[in-house]
Amino acid sequence: MKKLFLFLVLAVSFMACEGPMGPMGPMGPTGQDGQDGRDGYNGINGKDGKDGYGANWFSKTFVVQPHEWELHGDPDELNSFFFVDKKLPELTQEIYSDKTVIAYIQTGDDVKNGMPYVLHKGEVDDKGKEFIWTQTYDFDYSVGWVGFYLTYSDFSTRIKPTDATTFHIVLMW
């Protein structure tokens, strides 16, 4: 019985070959027009992909000069930190509520690091005593604004930062 069944299956499979393709059928009725999509963001002068804009993203660079950092708290006080606030009108309520905001710090000519950026540092004073601390850059944002933070693990905020710091913000929707 099994052999007969196997023989039938093999016979049917050899006879089930396809023939040549038939002629094209008649054209169906024209479909209804779909709804237009939402316009994307344009850069300056309406040029997409320029001036910080891409298809679904916007990028902006901020260079924070040393004099711009504001000390919050008293020098060397516990929980003291440096802060700077920058306008970012492209950060809309929609992006704030439902989309993505990413920040990078530029730490070299061809190097960017995601934030928060944590850097462990150390120095030796003229008497040979070691000082070790952690320097952390972070950010926060609200509609139309982005804020950058610089904190030291030892809260030694008597001396302001001495170098310009470059940050990159990317908005994605």
ABEGO torsion letter per residue (X at the ends): XAAAAAAAAAAAAAAABBBBBBBBBBBBBBBBBBBBBBBBBBBBGGBBGBGGBBAABBBBBBBBBAAABBBBEBBGBBGBBBBBBBBBAABBAAAAAABBBBBBBBABAABBBBOBBBBBBBBBBAAGBBBBBBBBBBBBBBBGBBBBBBBBAAGBAABBBABBBBBBBBBBX
